[in-house]
Amino acid sequence: MIITKVSVTSVAQLKNHIFLLKCNSSRLSSEFKAGQFANIKVSDSSFPLLRRPFSICDIDQDNICFMFTVHGEGTKNLSDKKQGDLIDVIAPLGKGFGIDEDFDHAIIIAGGIGVAPFPLLTKRLAGKKVTTFLGGRSTNDIVTYGLENMKIATDDGSMGVKGNVVDLFATHLDELRDEKMKVFACGPTPMLRVLQQLLLRENINGEISTECAMACGFGICQGCPVENSHDETKYLLVCKDGPVFNVKDVVL
């Protein structure tokens, strides 16, 4: 874990409310694994008080990239950063995706801004077949940056098929079942819960990246518990034991 200040390289607006922040740090760019995150101080003042957790989205040479939506004062501050501004970060944090297992076909399933960790994962999966299922409320929620071989669903049908991304994945399950596949997923908890039930019912290997509000980001505050499916008397922490969990290990 490193506490440091990184210099903003650029802030790009990918969609109306979705931004890609690039920061330069040769030190951090060599440390991150796909699925890990950083806890970022989003302003130079004492407000907002708490840092915000952001998935590592991509690494481009010495640049580290974070994708986020603007939905409050903190993320608005981040979207207003200019080239050369310094940002205080704690990183890398958490456990990333397991990509060393024996599988041939990586199935990425993302809902909304849950797409954020997958450009880097796609890079790290070089040499394996990758299919990406993307879902959102409308075309305004669909970001294809850094992804490949995409199948898209939107609630209103403005892009791809009309419906949700879990149903879209389910319609392709028969053609995927003969391959040695592993699912990697991130998105809203209701989406992950339905997907988890499907994966467990069909005995499909998978990992899910969970999202949770947190303060410290490394297990001291105990503020991000998630139920342990193997022992209901014990909890896991999203920041330290996750954010990536095997689908069999947590109750959503």
C-alpha positions in Angstrom: 0.0 0.0 0.0 1.4 3.4 -1.1 0.2 6.8 0.0 1.3 9.3 -2.6 0.3 12.3 -4.8 -0.1 11.8 -8.5 -0.3 14.4 -11.2 -3.4 14.6 -13.4 -2.6 14.0 -17.1 -6.1 14.5 -18.5 -9.9 14.3 -17.7 -12.0 13.0 -20.6 -15.8 13.1 -20.7 -16.9 9.7 -22.2 -20.6 10.2 -21.8 -22.7 13.0 -20.3 -22.1 11.9 -16.7 -19.1 9.5 -17.1 -15.5 10.6 -17.0 -12.0 9.0 -17.5 -9.3 10.5 -15.2 -5.7 9.8 -16.2 -2.9 10.4 -13.7 0.9 9.9 -14.1 2.6 7.6 -11.7 5.3 5.2 -12.8 5.4 3.9 -9.2 1.8 2.9 -9.0 1.4 1.8 -12.7 3.6 -1.2 -11.9 1.8 -2.1 -8.7 -1.9 -2.5 -9.8 -3.6 -5.7 -10.6 -7.0 -5.8 -12.4 -9.8 -5.5 -9.9 -7.9 -3.6 -7.3 -8.8 0.0 -6.3 -7.5 3.3 -5.0 -9.0 5.5 -2.2 -8.8 9.0 -3.5 -9.0 12.4 -1.7 -11.2 14.2 -4.2 -10.6 17.8 -3.0 -7.9 19.9 -1.4 -10.2 21.0 1.4 -11.7 19.1 4.3 -15.0 18.6 2.4 -15.9 16.0 1.4 -14.2 14.5 4.5 -13.9 10.9 3.4 -11.9 9.6 0.5 -13.7 7.9 -2.4 -12.9 4.4 -3.6 -12.4 3.9 -7.4 -11.5 0.8 -9.4 -8.3 0.9 -11.4 -9.7 1.1 -14.9 -6.6 0.9 -17.1 -2.9 1.4 -17.2 -1.4 3.1 -20.2 2.4 3.2 -19.9 3.0 5.3 -16.7 -0.6 6.6 -16.7 -3.2 5.0 -14.3 -6.8 5.6 -15.3 -10.0 5.8 -13.2 -13.5 5.8 -14.7 -16.3 7.3 -12.6 -19.8 8.9 -12.8 -20.5 12.3 -11.4 -23.2 11.9 -8.8 -22.2 14.3 -5.9 -19.8 17.0 -4.8 -16.8 14.7 -4.5 -17.0 13.2 -8.0 -17.8 16.7 -9.4 -14.6 18.0 -7.9 -12.7 15.1 -9.5 -14.2 15.8 -12.9 -13.1 19.5 -12.7 -9.4 18.6 -12.2 -6.9 20.1 -14.7 -3.7 18.8 -16.2 -0.9 19.1 -13.6 -3.2 19.1 -10.5 -2.1 16.8 -7.8 -4.4 14.1 -6.3 -3.7 12.3 -3.0 -4.2 8.6 -3.4 -3.9 5.4 -1.3 -3.2 2.4 -3.5 -3.2 -0.3 -4.6 -6.0 -1.7 -2.3 -8.0 -4.9 -2.1 -7.8 -8.2 -4.0 -8.1 -8.3 -7.7 -9.4 -10.8 -10.2 -8.0 -14.3 -10.4 -6.7 -14.8 -13.9 -4.2 -17.6 -13.4 -6.9 -20.3 -13.2 -7.5 -22.9 -15.9 -10.1 -21.4 -18.3 -10.2 -20.7 -22.0 -13.0 -18.2 -22.3 -13.4 -15.1 -20.1 -17.0 -13.8 -19.9 -17.1 -10.2 -18.7 -20.5 -9.0 -17.5 -20.9 -5.3 -16.5 -23.8 -3.2 -15.5 -23.5 0.6 -15.8 -20.3 2.1 -14.3 -19.5 -1.5 -13.2 -17.6 -1.6 -16.5 -14.8 0.4 -14.8 -12.4 -2.4 -13.9 -12.7 -4.3 -17.2 -10.4 -2.4 -19.6 -7.4 -3.4 -17.5 -8.7 -7.0 -17.0 -9.2 -7.3 -20.8 -5.5 -6.3 -21.3 -4.4 -8.8 -18.7 -6.4 -11.6 -20.4 -4.4 -11.3 -23.6 -4.2 -14.8 -25.2 -7.6 -15.9 -23.9 -10.9 -15.6 -25.7 -13.0 -12.7 -24.2 -16.7 -12.0 -24.6 -18.1 -8.9 -22.9 -21.8 -8.4 -22.0 -22.6 -4.8 -21.2 -25.9 -3.4 -19.7 -27.3 0.0 -18.9 -30.5 1.9 -18.7 -29.9 3.6 -22.1 -27.1 4.3 -24.6 -26.0 7.1 -22.3 -24.8 4.5 -19.7 -22.9 2.3 -22.2 -19.1 2.9 -22.3 -17.1 0.6 -24.6 -13.6 2.0 -23.8 -10.9 -0.7 -23.7 -13.4 -3.6 -24.3 -13.7 -6.2 -27.0 -16.2 -8.6 -28.5 -19.2 -6.9 -27.0 -22.9 -7.8 -26.7 -25.1 -5.0 -25.3 -28.5 -4.7 -23.6 -30.3 -1.5 -22.5 -33.4 -1.2 -20.5 -35.0 1.1 -23.1 -33.6 -0.6 -26.2 -31.8 2.5 -27.3 -28.6 0.4 -27.9 -28.3 -3.4 -28.4 -31.2 -5.6 -27.3 -33.9 -4.3 -25.0 -33.6 -5.9 -21.6 -31.1 -6.5 -18.9 -27.5 -7.8 -19.2 -28.1 -11.0 -17.1 -30.9 -12.1 -19.3 -28.8 -11.3 -22.3 -26.0 -13.6 -20.9 -28.5 -16.3 -20.2 -29.7 -16.4 -23.8 -26.1 -17.2 -24.9 -25.5 -19.7 -22.1 -26.1 -22.8 -24.3 -23.5 -21.8 -26.9 -21.0 -20.9 -24.2 -21.5 -24.0 -22.0 -19.2 -26.3 -24.0 -16.2 -24.0 -23.4 -14.1 -23.9 -20.3 -15.3 -20.4 -19.2 -15.0 -18.1 -16.2 -17.3 -15.2 -15.5 -16.0 -11.8 -14.2 -18.8 -9.4 -13.2 -19.3 -6.0 -11.7 -22.3 -3.8 -11.4 -25.3 -2.8 -9.2 -25.9 -5.2 -6.3 -29.4 -6.3 -7.6 -27.8 -7.2 -10.9 -25.0 -9.1 -9.2 -27.4 -11.0 -6.9 -29.4 -12.3 -9.9 -26.3 -13.2 -11.7 -24.9 -15.0 -8.7 -28.0 -17.1 -8.4 -27.7 -18.0 -12.1 -24.0 -18.9 -11.8 -24.6 -21.0 -8.7 -27.6 -22.8 -10.2 -25.7 -23.6 -13.4 -22.4 -24.4 -11.5 -20.4 -21.8 -13.5 -17.1 -20.6 -12.2 -17.2 -16.8 -11.5 -16.0 -13.8 -9.6 -17.9 -10.7 -8.7 -16.5 -7.3 -7.9 -18.6 -5.6 -5.2 -19.2 -1.9 -4.6 -19.5 -0.4 -1.1 -19.1 2.9 0.7 -16.0 2.8 2.8 -13.8 5.1 4.9 -10.3 3.8 5.3 -10.1 1.3 2.4 -7.8 -1.1 4.1 -9.8 -2.8 7.0 -9.3 -0.5 10.0 -12.7 1.2 10.1 -14.6 -2.1 9.5 -17.2 0.0 7.6 -17.8 -2.3 4.6 -18.9 -5.7 5.8 -20.4 -8.3 3.5 -21.9 -11.6 4.7 -19.8 -14.7 4.5 -21.8 -17.5 2.8 -19.7 -20.2 4.6 -20.2 -18.8 8.1 -23.1 -16.5 9.0 -21.5 -15.5 12.3 -18.5 -13.9 10.4 -18.3 -11.1 7.9 -15.9 -10.3 5.2 -14.7 -6.8 4.4 -15.1 -5.5 0.9 -12.0 -3.4 1.1 -9.6 -6.0 2.5 -11.1 -9.4 1.6 -12.5 -8.1 -1.7 -13.7 -6.2 -3.6 -13.5 -9.3 -5.8 -15.1 -12.4 -4.4 -15.8 -15.9 -5.7 -19.5 -16.1 -6.3 -19.7 -18.9 -3.7 -18.1 -16.9 -0.9 -20.6 -14.0 -0.2 -24.2 -13.4 0.4 -25.4 -10.4 -1.6 
